[in-house]
Amino acid sequence: MKRRDFISASAAASLGLMGNASASQTKQDHLKDYRGTFSTNDNQVAVYTRAQVKPTRIFHITDTHLSRDDERGEAYQEFSARMAAAYTSNAHFQSGESYSAEESFELTLETVQKEKADFIALTGDIFSFPSEAAVEWARQKLDATGIPFAYVAGNHDWHYEGMTGSSHELRDTWTTKRLMPMYQGNHPLYAAYDLNGIRFVCIDNSTYEILPEQLEFFRTQSDQALPLLLLMHIPIYMPGRSMGHGCGHPDWGEERDRNYRVERREKWRKGGHAKTTMDFCCEVFETPNLLAVLAGHTHRQSLDIKNGIPQVVSQYNAGGYYADIHIEALDT
């Protein structure tokens, strides 16, 4: 499947292929039967839908933590030094052999091609800091596969540790200066890609928050008569999970933010999440045409189910891990 065979949401909009559902087509009316069943075994996930989709194989890759750098990054070494030294040697999740983050990424993309995947879903922390050299290298490797991909940023992708500024300011700055090649001309905070009758919706929650315009974008997507997959970096809170599932976690806030000194960033504000973030996290699991949420961040494999919707969190790709996800239409 070549990149020309799928249409990004921005392109679809220009062709008149997207738009809000009519008033007579409510979520409950035309989307209620989209979800089917799902199963998982090791790093394989099968998702079945009542929608008419082509069989689609997705490789979910997250938390590679590439730290390739060159002379362009020398001026920023005081901000990149800790993360540049991390993930230089990682035990592969299958063989136990030691690989660098770059080697793990290359091996994964080789598997993507060998297995003839249809789509690559990258859900953040592909980079350990916003290195131009790493972004260029990763984009070249992805392009060489000839396979469509979508990317949403993680908190490390845009963060130079110790640099002055709020998380939103730093994300805006380094997304613009470094990460733009990964977005393929789409909006970095929200975008959608269509392939084989499936819409991949990307929402950047790498600051642990959802902005009002992101919530509105998600609502627009959830009103479409298409099955959706939601791609984010930080998992949505699930009861009993750790603070790592921090988007919408009711206990997240200033007192629970214990990594701000290590990561040399502003401490989380008092008062916890904004209402927009909490509304988003509730609405996600009330979306009838949402087949699954794909996330990373925790570096641990997990599966949670809420209202029949699975949230698949993948292990870190620095150790070679990927989730092999199959989407298929149920026999009718």
N, C-alpha and C positions, 0 to 999 in steps of 0.2 A: 504494500500500500504506500504510494508516494504522497508527498505533501500536497501535491496539486489535487488529490482526490478528496480533500476535506476542506471545509469552508469555515474560517473563523467567524465568530459572531459579528465582529465589526464589518466584515465583508458581506455577511448575510444580511445585515441591516441595510446596507447600501443597495442590495438587490431586492429589497422588499420581502425577504424571507423570514423576518422576525417582526414581532409586534405583540402588544398586549392582547390577551384573549378577550373576546367579546363579552358583554355583560351576561349573555345567556350561557356562556361556557365557564362556569365556576370550577374551582379546583375539585370540589366534591362530585361534580357531574362528569367531567371528561377526563379526569386524571386518577380516579379512585382505584382503578384496576391495574395500574402500571406495575406495581411490585408483585413479584412472585416469590420464589424461595431462594435460599443461598446456602452454601456449605463451604467449609474450609478444611484444609489438611496441610500441615507444615506451612510452606510459603505459597500455597495455591488456594485461590478463592474462586468459587463459581457463583455467579449471580444470574438468576433467571427473571425475565420480565414478561409481562403480558403484552407489552408493546411489540410492534413488528420491527425488529432490528436485525441487522446482519450479525452473525457471530463475530465477536470482537475480542481480541486478546490484548490486554494492557499490561505493561510492565510498570509497576509503581516503585519509584526510586526516590529516596529521601535521605538527608543527613549524610552526604558523602564527605563533606568538610575538606574540599580541595583547598590547598594553600600555596599552589604554584604562584611565584612572584618573579619580578625582574626589576630592572633599574627604575622603572616608573613607580615602584612601590617603596623605594628606599626612603623617601621623605616621610613615610607613614609607619616606619618600623617600630616606633615607640608605641603605636596603637595596635600593631598586628603581631607583636613578638610572641605573646602567650599562645595564641591560636595557631600561629605559624609552626610552632613546635609540637602541636597536638596532632594525633592521628597519622603519625609518620609510619607506624607499624601496627597492623590490625590483624587479628586472627579471623580467617575466613569462616563464615557461618557454616559451611559444609565441610571443608577439608581441614580446617584448623591451621592451615599454612598462613604464614605472615605475608601481608601485602600492604603497600602504601595505599593511601586514599586514591591516588591517580590510577594505580594498577587495578584496584577494585572497580573503579568506574569503567575502565577500559574492558575488563573482563565481563562486566555486566552488559555493556553495549554489544560485545561480541555475542553474548547469549541472546540478546534481543534480536540480533540479525539472524542468528542460527535458527532460532525458534519462530522466525517470521511473525514477530509481533506486529500489531496494527497501530499501536499508540504507546507513547511513553509519557507517564504522568510524574512530573518532578515537583515534590511538595516541600521544598525549602531546605536551607542549610546545605545546599550543594556546595557552597563556598564557606570557608571559615572566616573570611573577611572580604571586603569588596575589592579584590585584586583584579586589575585589568587583564593581566596575563592569564589568570585562572578562568575568567569569563570567556576570553577569546578562545582558549584551549578547549573548554567544555563545549562551546557553540560549534567549533570545528568538528569535534568528535560526534556531536549529535547530528549535524548536517550530513556527515559521512555515512550515517546509517540509512539515510533516505526515508526515515520513518517519522511521521508527524509527532510533535511533542507539545506539551503545555508546561509552563513553569510558573510557580508561585513562590514568593520569597519566604525565607525563614529569618529569625532574629539575628543570626550570625552573618547572613549574606550581606547585609548593609551596615553592620556595626563595627566601627573602629573603637576598640576599648580605650576608655579614658578621654575620648574626644568630647569637647563641650557641646551640649545641646540636648534637647529632649529626644525621646525615641522617635517621635513623629517627624521632628526636624531632621534628624540624622537619616531616617529612612527616605524622606523626600530628597535629600541631598545626594546620597550615594546610590539610590535607585537611578536617579537621573544621570549621574556622572559615570556609573560603572555597569549597572545591571541591565540597561535598556536592550542590548542585543538579545537577551534571553526572552523578551516579550514579543518578538516578531511583529512589532508595530502596534500591538494592543496596549490597552491601559494597564499599568503595573499593579493597580490595587484591585481591579476586577476585570474579568474577561470571560469569554465563553468560546468554545470550539465545538464544531459539529463533525461527527464522523459516524457513518453506518447507522444513522437514525438515533444516535446518542448525543446528548449535549454535555460537555465537560465544563463545569462552572468553577472558575478560579476566584477565590476571595483571599486577599492577603490579611491574615490576622496576626502577623508577626510581632505586633506591639501588644498582643493579648486583647486588643480592642477591635471593634467593628465601627466604622464610621457611618454616618447617616446615608451617604451616597452609596455605600456598599450594601447596606440593608435594602435600599430601594432597588438596586440592581438585582439582588437576589430575589426580591419579590417579583420583579419583572420576569426573571427566568423561571420561577416556579409557576407562573401563569401560562407557560407555553405547553403545548400538547406534545411534549417530548420527554422521554425518560432522562433523568439527570444523574450525573456523578459530581459530587462536590469535592474540590481539591483545596485543602488548607494545610498550613504547617502545624499549628498548635491544635491538639484535639479538643473537642468540646467536652466540657465537664460531664462526667458520669458518676453517679453515687458510688462511693467506695474506692474510687480511683485516687491516685496521688495528685499532688499539686501540679505535676507536669501536665495533666489534663486541665490546663488552666484557663481556657477560653470559656468564660461564664461560670467559673468556680465560685460558689458563694462565699468561700473563706479567703479568696485571693485579695490581697491588699498590702498596705505598708508593713504590717506586722509579720506577714508571711513571706515577704520578699527577702530571701536570705542570700541571694547570689549577686546582689548589686555591687558589693565590694570587689568580688572576684572579677566580675565582668566590667568593673569600673564604668558604671552608668548611673543615671539618676535613679534614686529609690522610688518604687511605686508609690503613687499618691495615696492619701487617706481616702476612705470611702468606698474602696472596691471598684467594681465595674460600673460603667455608665449604663443607663437604661437601654440604649440602643444595642449594646452588646448582649444584654440579657434577653431582649426581644428577639434578636437574631437567633440565639441559641435555642430558644423555645420554638421559633418558627421553622427552623431546619427540620426538626423531627415531627412536624405537622404537615410536611410537604408530601402529598400523595405520590407524586411522580419522581421522588428522589429514591434512587436505587441503593446508594451507599455514600458514605463520607470516607475519603482517603486522607490520612494525616501522618505526621511523623513526630519530630521534636523530642520524644521521650527516650529514643534509642532502644525501645523495647517493643516487641510484638504484642499486640493485644487486639481483642475483638469485643465490642460491646454492642448491645442491641437495645434500641429505644423505639417504641411504637412500630416495631417490625423493621426498622431501618438499621442496618449494621454500620458501625464506625470501625474501619480497619486502620490500625496504626502499625506501621512497618518498622522493623529494626533499622539500624543505621547502615547505609550503603558503604561506609568506610570499611566495614567488615564483609563487604560483598553481597549483603542481603538485598533482595528485591521481592516484591509480592507479584506473583503471576496470576492475573485476574482475568477470568473468562466471563464475558457477558453473552447470554444467549436468550432467544425468545422461547417461551414455553410452547410446547406442542398444543395445538388447539383442535 
